[in-house]
Amino acid sequence: MDWLDRMNRALDYIERHLEDGVSIEEAARAAYSSAFHFHRLFHMVAGLTVTEYIRRRRLTLAAQELASTQARVVDVALKYGYDSPESFAKAFRRLHGIAPSEARNPGVRLKAFPRMEFQLSLKGVHAMDYRIVEREAFHVIGKVLDTTTRDGENFREIPKFWNAGYADGWIPRLESLTGKMAMGVVLPMDPGQEDFSYMIAVEAGPEMAGDEWTGYTVPAASWAVFTSVGPLPGAIQDVIRRIFQEWFPSTNYEHAHGPELEVYLDGDSSAPDYRCEVWIPIVKK
């Protein structure tokens, strides 16, 4: 069974359980995957998290039910997993732009998000350079940004975090303290969650953290290391997408539940030939 069949089996499971509770762990099991890998793969391939997909599907069905029946708003809210009419109304308005009670008004416009299906897309025209590296645990120190995958917010906030770090001088100070270049560390999020933390850090012992810096231990792991060529941040963001959209589906590896690293090298990061690396923790399927 290839990855397309597995991911579509997961979609089948989600669709069957929109009314009685969807478990990310069960969806991942349908895809023969760990929950963490399923969550990351779904997000990078579909362009939205599995949590957001479930939310949109439930609100689509809820709107259809409100528009075509006399069901009470509170009953529809509970049916599609909301604890209160207030939380349902807030989510409904965010998606559809109107209150749930307005869904029955003649001529009202509602948004519909049909069920997804994963299909084959021919990619891989350009080769992806990578190597497998085994590395023991090591410690880093730096500063942390709390961000979210909702609406691609992380792709906007993380570059701003780097720019602010250079403008405020704390990244150069961190690098001069250790003599090493700063790296990006994507801390692992729990399956089904959209919020996560991103760290700009350098490798250093925990005794160097002090009051200013946050410490974190990167666990021992097997890493797939990919080369990114091109100006930042576009080039490295493209490589990260390709890892999940092309590399993982075509290999016998899956994402280990661990941090991801962006390892930056000397050079002009705005140059078309700038080279850096993406380190992804992996395990055999």
LODOBA-822055 format. One record per atom (N, C-alpha, C): residue in three letters; atom name; x, y, z. Coordinates in steps of 0.001 Angstrom, whole numbers. Each point is the difference from the previous one (the first is absolute). Example, Ala and Ser with C-alpha at 12.3 -4.5 7.8 and 13.67 -1.06 7.14 Angstrom:
2
ALA_N_13190_-5690_7800
ALA_CA_-890_1190_0
ALA_C_900_1200_0
SER_N_-350_1050_-720
SER_CA_820_1190_60
SER_C_-770_1090_730
//
This chain:
285
MET_N_847_-1190_0
MET_CA_-847_1190_0
MET_C_888_1246_0
ASP_N_-129_896_-1007
ASP_CA_876_1156_-60
ASP_C_-551_1125_865
TRP_N_768_1089_68
TRP_CA_-355_1067_936
TRP_C_-1307_683_-386
LEU_N_-337_37_-1309
LEU_CA_-1267_595_-415
LEU_C_-1175_-779_582
ASP_N_58_-1321_-110
ASP_CA_-1068_-831_555
ASP_C_-106_182_1505
ARG_N_1163_63_677
ARG_CA_-13_140_1459
ARG_C_-604_1335_428
MET_N_402_1080_-683
MET_CA_-524_1314_368
MET_C_-1488_107_-305
ASN_N_-452_-606_-1077
ASN_CA_-1426_35_-325
ASN_C_-810_-877_961
ARG_N_607_-1059_517
ARG_CA_-662_-787_1050
ARG_C_-210_864_1245
ALA_N_987_834_305
ALA_CA_-133_903_1136
ALA_C_-1125_1006_-230
LEU_N_-112_510_-1227
LEU_CA_-1100_915_-323
LEU_C_-1351_-699_131
ASP_N_-66_-1266_-401
ASP_CA_-1237_-770_166
ASP_C_-385_-66_1482
TYR_N_993_-297_837
TYR_CA_-263_-74_1443
TYR_C_-515_1343_516
ILE_N_662_1102_-379
ILE_CA_-399_1331_471
ILE_C_-1436_296_-414
GLU_N_-330_-303_-1240
GLU_CA_-1337_322_-509
GLU_C_-1080_-785_747
ARG_N_297_-1242_361
ARG_CA_-980_-828_704
ARG_C_-240_473_1426
HIS_N_966_738_555
HIS_CA_-85_337_1419
HIS_C_-112_1499_258
LEU_N_-391_768_-989
LEU_CA_-138_1437_200
LEU_C_-1047_335_1067
GLU_N_-995_-875_152
GLU_CA_-1070_286_958
GLU_C_244_-599_1383
ASP_N_854_-1010_94
ASP_CA_139_-668_1301
ASP_C_1428_39_545
GLY_N_811_884_-509
GLY_CA_1339_160_553
GLY_C_1081_-636_-852
VAL_N_946_815_-434
VAL_CA_1111_-478_-813
VAL_C_1243_-94_873
SER_N_659_-1133_-33
SER_CA_1255_-195_721
SER_C_1149_77_-1003
ILE_N_937_921_233
ILE_CA_1168_100_-879
ILE_C_778_-1309_26
GLU_N_65_-623_1163
GLU_CA_724_-1277_110
GLU_C_-643_-1081_-866
GLU_N_-1348_-53_-11
GLU_CA_-686_-990_-830
GLU_C_161_316_-1483
ALA_N_-46_1276_-355
ALA_CA_218_387_-1397
ALA_C_1400_-400_-440
ALA_N_991_240_866
ALA_CA_1373_-391_-317
ALA_C_122_-1515_-132
ARG_N_-719_-730_865
ARG_CA_40_-1460_-78
ARG_C_-573_-480_-1336
ALA_N_-1039_665_-474
ALA_CA_-568_-348_-1310
ALA_C_1005_237_-1116
ALA_N_914_962_223
ALA_CA_1031_302_-999
ALA_C_1279_-792_240
TYR_N_-45_-949_961
TYR_CA_1175_-806_360
TYR_C_1184_906_327
SER_N_-247_984_836
SER_CA_998_1023_288
SER_C_-55_355_1472
SER_N_1079_579_506
SER_CA_-59_576_1339
SER_C_-852_1262_-59
ALA_N_-576_365_1135
ALA_CA_-848_1197_43
ALA_C_791_1245_-358
PHE_N_1235_80_496
PHE_CA_807_1190_-278
PHE_C_314_110_-1490
HIS_N_432_-1106_-625
HIS_CA_333_46_-1418
HIS_C_-1234_295_-846
PHE_N_-1124_-602_344
PHE_CA_-1240_253_-745
PHE_C_-373_1473_68
HIS_N_94_579_1185
HIS_CA_-359_1409_162
HIS_C_907_896_-840
ARG_N_1317_-238_38
ARG_CA_942_828_-761
ARG_C_-162_-217_-1496
LEU_N_-168_-1264_-424
LEU_CA_-146_-288_-1419
LEU_C_-1279_607_-554
PHE_N_-1094_-137_734
PHE_CA_-1280_563_-436
PHE_C_136_1506_-182
HIS_N_586_662_971
HIS_CA_136_1454_-66
HIS_C_803_439_-1211
MET_N_1138_-634_-234
MET_CA_875_447_-1080
MET_C_-516_-386_-1373
VAL_N_-738_-1112_-99
VAL_CA_-541_-410_-1301
VAL_C_-1299_740_-313
ALA_N_-875_138_993
ALA_CA_-1316_599_-237
ALA_C_9_1523_97
GLY_N_1003_558_683
GLY_CA_45_1441_151
GLY_C_-786_523_1181
LEU_N_-575_-886_789
LEU_CA_-682_361_1246
LEU_C_115_-1184_944
THR_N_-144_269_1289
THR_CA_119_-1086_962
THR_C_-1234_-894_-53
VAL_N_159_-1221_496
VAL_CA_-1143_-911_52
VAL_C_-1070_561_929
THR_N_410_722_1051
THR_CA_-961_620_907
THR_C_-840_1036_-725
GLU_N_646_831_-827
GLU_CA_-732_1017_-759
GLU_C_-905_-653_-1041
TYR_N_465_-1086_-620
TYR_CA_-829_-705_-979
TYR_C_-1271_-531_662
ILE_N_155_-623_1173
ILE_CA_-1161_-522_722
ILE_C_-948_1135_362
ARG_N_554_1110_468
ARG_CA_-832_1161_356
ARG_C_-806_495_-1206
ARG_N_657_125_-1137
ARG_CA_-692_498_-1203
ARG_C_-1077_-966_-474
ARG_N_292_-1296_54
ARG_CA_-1004_-982_-434
ARG_C_-1215_29_927
ARG_N_230_72_1309
ARG_CA_-1119_36_942
ARG_C_-839_1257_-190
LEU_N_638_1136_-193
LEU_CA_-752_1245_-168
LEU_C_-721_41_-1342
THR_N_536_-681_-1005
THR_CA_-704_-123_-1280
THR_C_-1285_-793_181
LEU_N_94_-1153_671
LEU_CA_-1182_-837_219
LEU_C_-997_688_926
ALA_N_523_697_998
ALA_CA_-881_716_922
ALA_C_-793_1077_-731
ALA_N_643_733_-892
ALA_CA_-688_1050_-758
ALA_C_-1079_-598_-888
GLN_N_317_-1127_-638
GLN_CA_-992_-654_-854
GLN_C_-1211_-448_813
GLU_N_266_-511_1193
GLU_CA_-1095_-475_846
GLU_C_-863_1159_487
LEU_N_623_1077_387
LEU_CA_-767_1160_460
LEU_C_-834_606_-1121
ALA_N_569_-1_-1218
ALA_CA_-694_610_-1137
ALA_C_-1163_-843_-499
SER_N_52_-1321_226
SER_CA_-993_-886_-620
SER_C_-958_-653_991
THR_N_206_229_1312
THR_CA_-886_-597_1003
THR_C_-381_1057_1033
GLN_N_-836_-409_933
GLN_CA_-394_877_1096
GLN_C_747_-353_1296
ALA_N_1129_-671_-134
ALA_CA_774_-400_1175
ALA_C_434_1226_792
ARG_N_16_-131_1309
ARG_CA_416_1105_845
ARG_C_1521_181_-84
VAL_N_438_1254_120
VAL_CA_1428_299_-74
VAL_C_770_-781_1064
VAL_N_-529_-63_1213
VAL_CA_691_-692_1077
VAL_C_157_-1482_-307
ASP_N_-1003_-617_-616
ASP_CA_94_-1418_-342
ASP_C_1040_-237_-1090
VAL_N_31_878_-982
VAL_CA_991_-125_-1080
VAL_C_1408_216_551
ALA_N_144_968_900
ALA_CA_1303_259_614
ALA_C_520_-1237_724
LEU_N_-839_-622_814
LEU_CA_408_-1199_728
LEU_C_286_-1161_-938
LYS_N_-798_-119_-1045
LYS_CA_159_-1095_-965
LYS_C_1380_33_-647
TYR_N_505_1202_-265
TYR_CA_1271_121_-706
TYR_C_1162_382_926
GLY_N_-150_-367_1270
GLY_CA_1146_7_891
GLY_C_272_1265_768
TYR_N_-947_940_31
TYR_CA_226_1245_734
TYR_C_-652_-85_1376
ASP_N_712_477_1011
ASP_CA_-473_-108_1377
ASP_C_-1105_986_327
SER_N_-76_1087_-766
SER_CA_-999_1021_300
SER_C_-427_700_-1284
PRO_N_-1205_559_-11
PRO_CA_-442_782_-1167
PRO_C_918_1190_-266
GLU_N_611_545_1060
GLU_CA_867_1163_-171
GLU_C_1265_-355_-787
SER_N_649_-1108_360
SER_CA_1206_-400_-730
SER_C_-341_-395_-1421
PHE_N_-1152_-646_-194
PHE_CA_-454_-358_-1345
PHE_C_-256_1253_-830
ALA_N_-672_985_580
ALA_CA_-326_1229_-719
ALA_C_1269_740_-417
LYS_N_999_13_892
LYS_CA_1258_677_-308
LYS_C_697_-664_-1178
ALA_N_92_-1334_27
ALA_CA_642_-730_-1098
ALA_C_-811_128_-1282
PHE_N_-1317_-60_111
PHE_CA_-879_91_-1168
PHE_C_165_1364_-674
ARG_N_33_1052_793
ARG_CA_143_1343_-562
ARG_C_1375_180_-645
ARG_N_1022_-582_607
ARG_CA_1340_115_-562
ARG_C_76_-629_-1391
LEU_N_-712_-1107_-187
LEU_CA_51_-693_-1296
LEU_C_-1002_571_-997
HIS_N_-1231_168_428
HIS_CA_-1072_365_-931
HIS_C_-296_1499_-40
GLY_N_475_737_996
GLY_CA_-221_1441_15
GLY_C_-1349_436_521
ILE_N_-793_-935_503
ILE_CA_-1324_314_545
ILE_C_-228_-825_1259
ALA_N_-1028_354_763
ALA_CA_-374_-782_1170
ALA_C_-734_-1261_-435
PRO_N_67_-1074_787
PRO_CA_-721_-1232_-364
PRO_C_-1487_230_-244
SER_N_-633_869_783
SER_CA_-1438_243_-156
SER_C_-347_645_-1334
GLU_N_1000_599_-667
GLU_CA_-244_654_-1289
GLU_C_108_-966_-1177
ALA_N_408_-1241_265
ALA_CA_204_-950_-1091
ALA_C_-1299_-346_-721
ARG_N_-1138_207_668
ARG_CA_-1286_-333_-620
ARG_C_-567_1158_-818
ASN_N_623_1163_47
ASN_CA_-516_1148_-739
ASN_C_61_-247_-1497
PRO_N_-1056_373_-740
PRO_CA_0_-194_-1459
PRO_C_1170_737_-652
GLY_N_670_-684_-911
GLY_CA_1072_615_-768
GLY_C_1313_172_729
VAL_N_100_-510_1236
VAL_CA_1233_170_755
VAL_C_1127_-807_-646
ARG_N_1198_519_51
ARG_CA_1157_-681_-589
ARG_C_750_-772_1078
LEU_N_241_-1270_-265
LEU_CA_739_-859_913
LEU_C_1212_-581_-719
LYS_N_1042_-293_743
LYS_CA_1186_-633_-581
LYS_C_-127_-1520_131
ALA_N_454_-694_-1010
ALA_CA_-12_-1460_33
ALA_C_1413_-515_-260
PHE_N_477_-865_887
PHE_CA_1301_-634_-181
PHE_C_-245_-1488_-203
PRO_N_59_-455_-1260
PRO_CA_-280_-1410_-287
PRO_C_1044_-911_629
ARG_N_-363_-1251_80
ARG_CA_940_-1008_486
ARG_C_1224_-35_-903
MET_N_1173_-82_589
MET_CA_1242_-80_-760
MET_C_251_-1428_-469
GLU_N_859_-97_-989
GLU_CA_521_-1303_-431
GLU_C_1431_215_-451
PHE_N_898_-819_498
PHE_CA_1388_81_-429
PHE_C_147_-708_-1336
GLN_N_639_685_-944
GLN_CA_190_-545_-1330
GLN_C_1467_100_-392
LEU_N_382_-801_-990
LEU_CA_1367_-10_-480
LEU_C_291_1283_-760
SER_N_1100_637_345
SER_CA_467_1175_-730
SER_C_1449_-255_-381
LEU_N_298_66_-1276
LEU_CA_1347_-311_-474
LEU_C_946_1144_350
LYS_N_907_-273_932
LYS_CA_998_980_398
LYS_C_1357_-676_-57
GLY_N_946_560_722
GLY_CA_1313_-637_68
GLY_C_853_217_-1229
VAL_N_-321_1007_-822
VAL_CA_819_290_-1180
VAL_C_1396_412_425
HIS_N_83_772_1085
HIS_CA_1294_448_505
HIS_C_449_-918_1131
ALA_N_1250_-447_-79
ALA_CA_530_-922_1007
ALA_C_79_683_1358
MET_N_-141_-807_1059
MET_CA_152_480_1370
MET_C_1251_-641_588
ASP_N_1003_828_292
ASP_CA_1222_-509_611
ASP_C_-231_-229_1490
TYR_N_325_-1186_485
TYR_CA_-121_-264_1429
TYR_C_1003_-1069_412
ARG_N_233_-55_1313
ARG_CA_842_-1053_576
ARG_C_-599_-382_1347
ILE_N_315_-1199_486
ILE_CA_-480_-473_1290
ILE_C_1136_150_1016
VAL_N_-310_644_1117
VAL_CA_1004_276_1030
VAL_C_-506_-520_1344
GLU_N_868_-687_731
GLU_CA_-293_-412_1375
GLU_C_709_975_935
ARG_N_-738_537_969
ARG_CA_626_957_907
ARG_C_-516_-186_1413
GLU_N_914_118_965
GLU_CA_-365_-84_1406
GLU_C_-706_1285_437
ALA_N_-611_-30_1163
ALA_CA_-699_1171_524
ALA_C_976_1165_184
PHE_N_-507_1201_-185
PHE_CA_816_1192_249
PHE_C_-901_1125_505
HIS_N_607_999_619
HIS_CA_-743_1078_661
HIS_C_153_1288_-790
VAL_N_-1079_785_-25
VAL_CA_29_1310_-647
VAL_C_-565_1044_964
ILE_N_369_1262_-251
ILE_CA_-577_1122_751
ILE_C_-441_1065_-1005
GLY_N_-1034_759_347
GLY_CA_-482_1033_-901
GLY_C_-1289_614_500
LYS_N_-788_500_-926
LYS_CA_-1289_598_330
LYS_C_-1103_-700_-776
VAL_N_-1221_43_572
VAL_CA_-1116_-797_-510
VAL_C_-1137_907_-453
LEU_N_-586_-351_-1148
LEU_CA_-1206_655_-516
LEU_C_-1137_-1010_49
ASP_N_-1109_379_597
ASP_CA_-1208_-817_-56
ASP_C_-817_440_-1205
THR_N_-326_-938_-884
THR_CA_-698_335_-1233
THR_C_-1039_-1069_-312
THR_N_-598_66_-1178
THR_CA_-1068_-931_-365
THR_C_50_-285_-1496
THR_N_-502_-1170_-370
THR_CA_-110_-346_-1415
THR_C_-1279_535_-634
ARG_N_-916_541_812
ARG_CA_-1275_486_-532
ARG_C_235_1077_-1046
ASP_N_-612_-214_-1175
ASP_CA_82_964_-1104
ASP_C_1436_304_-403
GLY_N_920_-954_220
GLY_CA_1391_208_-399
GLY_C_711_1090_785
GLU_N_-500_284_1212
GLU_CA_563_1088_797
GLU_C_1479_-218_296
ASN_N_414_-1255_187
ASN_CA_1396_-277_329
ASN_C_953_429_-1108
PHE_N_-441_-114_-1267
PHE_CA_866_389_-1106
PHE_C_214_1514_-54
ARG_N_-859_755_661
ARG_CA_172_1454_67
ARG_C_715_425_1278
GLU_N_-348_-653_1120
GLU_CA_542_436_1279
GLU_C_1465_-387_194
ILE_N_392_-1173_-498
ILE_CA_1378_-451_232
ILE_C_1026_901_-701
PRO_N_-186_377_-1288
PRO_CA_954_953_-582
PRO_C_55_1324_758
LYS_N_-1142_481_502
LYS_CA_-8_1232_801
LYS_C_805_-186_1285
PHE_N_-77_-1186_594
PHE_CA_748_-318_1220
PHE_C_1501_101_-258
TRP_N_444_-550_-1127
TRP_CA_1418_95_-375
TRP_C_400_1453_-241
ASN_N_-807_725_-757
ASN_CA_334_1396_-298
ASN_C_99_830_1285
ALA_N_-945_-225_917
ALA_CA_22_730_1265
ALA_C_1217_-380_831
GLY_N_402_-1265_-44
GLY_CA_1163_-450_758
GLY_C_1284_667_-447
TYR_N_127_208_-1316
TYR_CA_1181_714_-508
TYR_C_-105_1496_290
ALA_N_-1204_564_-188
ALA_CA_-182_1433_233
ALA_C_240_363_1462
ASP_N_-450_-851_910
ASP_CA_168_268_1430
ASP_C_1379_-402_521
GLY_N_734_-734_-805
GLY_CA_1371_-348_359
GLY_C_191_-1257_808
TRP_N_-1099_-701_360
TRP_CA_205_-1157_864
TRP_C_498_-1231_-753
ILE_N_-289_-114_-1310
ILE_CA_562_-1143_-752
ILE_C_1510_156_-153
PRO_N_516_1168_-441
PRO_CA_1469_141_-45
PRO_C_650_-208_1371
ARG_N_-656_452_1081
ARG_CA_553_-178_1336
ARG_C_42_-1484_378
LEU_N_-1034_-721_-362
LEU_CA_-53_-1442_269
LEU_C_1097_-728_-773
GLU_N_199_391_-1255
GLU_CA_1036_-644_-824
GLU_C_1400_315_510
SER_N_238_1253_417
SER_CA_1328_363_499
SER_C_291_-668_1340
LEU_N_-1053_-276_764
LEU_CA_159_-660_1294
LEU_C_547_-1411_-161
THR_N_-403_-677_-1084
THR_CA_353_-1409_-186
THR_C_940_-243_-1175
GLY_N_127_992_-893
GLY_CA_810_-193_-1194
GLY_C_-649_-877_-1043
LYS_N_-1322_-197_112
LYS_CA_-719_-862_-941
LYS_C_-1176_751_-614
MET_N_-370_-391_-1226
MET_CA_-1107_650_-681
MET_C_-1336_-463_573
ALA_N_-953_926_17
ALA_CA_-1334_-328_500
ALA_C_-708_-951_-944
MET_N_-789_-899_571
MET_CA_-817_-930_-763
MET_C_-1455_164_400
GLY_N_-901_-495_-818
GLY_CA_-1413_-30_351
GLY_C_-369_-1379_519
VAL_N_-750_-52_1088
VAL_CA_-443_-1264_587
VAL_C_-1520_25_96
VAL_N_-662_-867_-773
VAL_CA_-1454_-123_56
VAL_C_-329_-1032_1066
LEU_N_-500_450_1128
LEU_CA_-287_-930_1092
LEU_C_-1248_-816_-324
PRO_N_-8_-1285_358
PRO_CA_-1124_-871_-389
PRO_C_-1303_406_655
MET_N_-1074_-21_-797
MET_CA_-1336_288_513
MET_C_-751_-1306_230
ASP_N_-991_36_847
ASP_CA_-826_-1173_220
ASP_C_-896_-238_-1208
PRO_N_-246_-1266_-371
PRO_CA_-886_-292_-1133
PRO_C_-1364_649_179
GLY_N_-490_621_-1054
GLY_CA_-1300_637_40
GLY_C_45_1450_429
GLN_N_1163_468_470
GLN_CA_119_1383_442
GLN_C_517_873_-1145
GLU_N_-297_1282_61
GLU_CA_443_942_-1025
GLU_C_1038_985_523
ASP_N_109_110_1317
ASP_CA_977_899_593
ASP_C_1289_-754_279
PHE_N_1136_665_-215
PHE_CA_1285_-617_306
PHE_C_1018_1098_297
SER_N_1193_-399_380
SER_CA_1058_945_346
SER_C_1174_-171_-954
TYR_N_611_1128_-325
TYR_CA_1153_47_-899
TYR_C_1125_713_737
MET_N_1171_-563_-87
MET_CA_1131_516_762
MET_C_1131_426_-928
ILE_N_555_1175_217
ILE_CA_1257_399_-634
ILE_C_1074_-259_1037
ALA_N_958_-861_-325
ALA_CA_900_-516_1027
ALA_C_1378_-291_-571
VAL_N_944_-189_904
VAL_CA_1329_-488_-351
VAL_C_311_-1187_896
GLU_N_872_-867_-459
GLU_CA_414_-1136_812
GLU_C_897_492_1124
ALA_N_-356_-315_1226
ALA_CA_763_431_1171
ALA_C_-425_-821_1200
GLY_N_851_-90_976
GLY_CA_-312_-739_1212
GLY_C_-1080_679_813
PRO_N_-748_-761_814
PRO_CA_-1081_576_795
PRO_C_473_1051_992
GLU_N_1276_-57_386
GLU_CA_508_977_967
GLU_C_95_1407_-600
MET_N_-125_115_-1339
MET_CA_104_1306_-647
MET_C_-1354_680_-157
ALA_N_-1064_-652_411
ALA_CA_-1332_570_-212
ALA_C_-191_1291_790
GLY_N_320_-9_1283
GLY_CA_-164_1198_816
GLY_C_-1443_459_64
ASP_N_-183_1306_284
ASP_CA_-1344_557_111
ASP_C_-573_422_-1353
GLU_N_878_277_-961
GLU_CA_-472_569_-1264
GLU_C_-474_-1054_-986
TRP_N_613_-1186_30
TRP_CA_-244_-982_-1045
TRP_C_-792_-1193_525
THR_N_-792_-588_-897
THR_CA_-732_-1236_288
THR_C_831_-1181_-473
GLY_N_54_-1054_807
GLY_CA_740_-1195_-372
GLY_C_-918_-1109_-492
TYR_N_529_-852_-870
TYR_CA_-776_-1140_-520
TYR_C_977_-1095_-401
THR_N_-334_-1241_321
THR_CA_826_-1137_-387
THR_C_-607_-685_-1223
VAL_N_737_-3_-1095
VAL_CA_-416_-700_-1215
VAL_C_339_-1479_189
PRO_N_-1000_-879_-38
PRO_CA_278_-1409_309
PRO_C_805_-694_-1102
ALA_N_642_-1085_383
ALA_CA_700_-829_-983
ALA_C_-990_-494_-1045
ALA_N_447_-54_-1245
ALA_CA_-929_-376_-1076
ALA_C_760_-381_-1255
SER_N_-731_-675_-899
SER_CA_434_-145_-1385
SER_C_-610_1168_-766
TRP_N_799_669_-825
TRP_CA_-455_1189_-698
TRP_C_128_-175_-1505
ALA_N_-1018_434_-727
ALA_CA_118_180_-1448
ALA_C_364_1460_-202
VAL_N_1134_245_-635
VAL_CA_534_1360_-149
VAL_C_-102_410_-1464
PHE_N_-740_1079_-245
PHE_CA_-261_474_-1357
PHE_C_700_1335_-236
THR_N_505_180_-1213
THR_CA_659_1245_-373
THR_C_-996_946_-644
SER_N_11_1239_458
SER_CA_-812_1064_-593
SER_C_929_950_-728
VAL_N_-350_351_-1232
VAL_CA_808_939_-795
VAL_C_-898_1134_-463
GLY_N_360_1229_372
GLY_CA_-780_1154_-426
GLY_C_-199_983_1138
PRO_N_-561_1157_-301
PRO_CA_-172_1047_1020
PRO_C_-1037_-378_1040
LEU_N_237_476_1214
LEU_CA_-921_-244_1115
LEU_C_-1037_1112_80
PRO_N_-1228_-304_511
PRO_CA_-412_-1301_550
PRO_C_-628_-928_-1029
GLY_N_-223_491_-1234
GLY_CA_-757_-763_-989
GLY_C_582_-1357_-308
ALA_N_1329_-72_-159
ALA_CA_627_-1260_-411
ALA_C_-172_-1085_1057
ILE_N_230_345_1270
ILE_CA_-86_-1032_1037
ILE_C_-1452_-398_244
GLN_N_-941_939_-121
GLN_CA_-1413_-343_142
GLN_C_-430_-947_-1114
ASP_N_523_197_-1200
ASP_CA_-326_-887_-1119
ASP_C_553_-1405_234
VAL_N_1220_-87_529
VAL_CA_585_-1309_286
VAL_C_-825_-736_1050
ILE_N_-421_699_1038
ILE_CA_-793_-635_1053
ILE_C_-1297_-557_-578
ARG_N_-661_777_-866
ARG_CA_-1231_-504_-639
ARG_C_292_-1245_-836
ARG_N_1084_31_-772
ARG_CA_318_-1131_-871
ARG_C_345_-1255_802
ILE_N_604_156_1172
ILE_CA_314_-1152_843
ILE_C_-1271_-784_307
PHE_N_-1071_730_353
PHE_CA_-1246_-658_382
PHE_C_-855_-381_-1204
GLN_N_25_790_-1048
GLN_CA_-843_-276_-1154
GLN_C_606_-1040_-936
GLU_N_1328_-127_-25
GLU_CA_655_-874_-968
GLU_C_876_-1069_657
TRP_N_851_417_955
TRP_CA_984_-950_518
TRP_C_-629_-1045_905
PHE_N_-730_435_1016
PHE_CA_-597_-975_922
PHE_C_-907_-1005_-726
PRO_N_-916_437_-900
PRO_CA_-869_-977_-662
PRO_C_741_-1015_-867
SER_N_1247_301_-366
SER_CA_723_-897_-905
SER_C_1076_-818_710
THR_N_49_59_1338
THR_CA_1024_-730_742
THR_C_-641_-903_1053
ASN_N_852_-757_674
ASN_CA_-453_-865_1083
ASN_C_250_618_1374
TYR_N_65_1322_37
TYR_CA_197_709_1260
TYR_C_-1253_780_364
GLU_N_-126_287_1298
GLU_CA_-997_950_436
GLU_C_629_906_1050
HIS_N_-685_1100_277
HIS_CA_515_989_938
HIS_C_-4_-570_1412
ALA_N_1145_84_672
ALA_CA_51_-322_1419
ALA_C_-557_1197_767
HIS_N_-553_-274_1166
HIS_CA_-594_1080_788
HIS_C_1122_783_669
GLY_N_629_891_-760
GLY_CA_1114_771_521
GLY_C_99_1344_-696
PRO_N_937_838_425
PRO_CA_161_1323_-606
PRO_C_565_-87_-1413
GLU_N_-264_1027_-781
GLU_CA_597_156_-1319
GLU_C_1002_1147_67
LEU_N_1093_-113_-736
LEU_CA_1064_990_62
LEU_C_189_691_-1346
GLU_N_243_1303_59
GLU_CA_412_780_-1163
GLU_C_1425_451_287
VAL_N_966_-589_-694
VAL_CA_1416_251_272
VAL_C_530_963_-1048
TYR_N_365_1196_443
TYR_CA_447_1051_-916
TYR_C_1521_45_-61
LEU_N_515_251_-1219
LEU_CA_1435_-10_-258
LEU_C_462_1403_-376
ASP_N_1318_197_-17
ASP_CA_555_1294_-386
ASP_C_-422_351_-1421
GLY_N_-133_1310_-265
GLY_CA_-330_451_-1348
GLY_C_-1095_1036_17
ASP_N_-305_508_-1178
ASP_CA_-1047_1000_-177
ASP_C_-1339_-717_-136
SER_N_-847_98_1034
SER_CA_-1264_-748_13
SER_C_-1000_507_-1028
SER_N_276_1125_-656
SER_CA_-885_499_-1053
SER_C_498_-376_-1392
ALA_N_1133_-698_-78
ALA_CA_589_-359_-1292
ALA_C_-695_-1218_-603
PRO_N_-43_-94_-1340
PRO_CA_-661_-1142_-644
PRO_C_722_-1325_216
ASP_N_1282_37_422
ASP_CA_739_-1244_234
ASP_C_269_-252_1483
TYR_N_-735_709_881
TYR_CA_211_-217_1432
TYR_C_-443_-1414_377
ARG_N_823_-667_795
ARG_CA_-273_-1381_392
ARG_C_-170_-110_1508
CYS_N_-1039_-723_411
CYS_CA_-217_-328_1406
CYS_C_-635_-1388_46
GLU_N_-367_-467_1194
GLU_CA_-483_-1372_132
GLU_C_-1260_-76_855
VAL_N_-828_-995_-299
VAL_CA_-1171_-337_802
VAL_C_224_-1403_563
TRP_N_-72_-123_1328
TRP_CA_185_-1288_667
TRP_C_-1352_-479_530
ILE_N_-449_-1183_-466
ILE_CA_-1271_-573_399
ILE_C_254_-1318_738
PRO_N_-498_-165_1226
PRO_CA_180_-1262_711
PRO_C_-881_-1094_-615
ILE_N_551_-1163_-212
ILE_CA_-724_-1041_-726
ILE_C_88_-1340_734
VAL_N_-972_-863_-292
VAL_CA_33_-1407_412
VAL_C_-477_-835_-1182
LYS_N_409_-1247_-21
LYS_CA_-485_-922_-1023
LYS_C_-1482_-298_233
LYS_N_-782_-111_-1078
LYS_CA_-1411_-345_145
LYS_C_-128_-1412_524
//
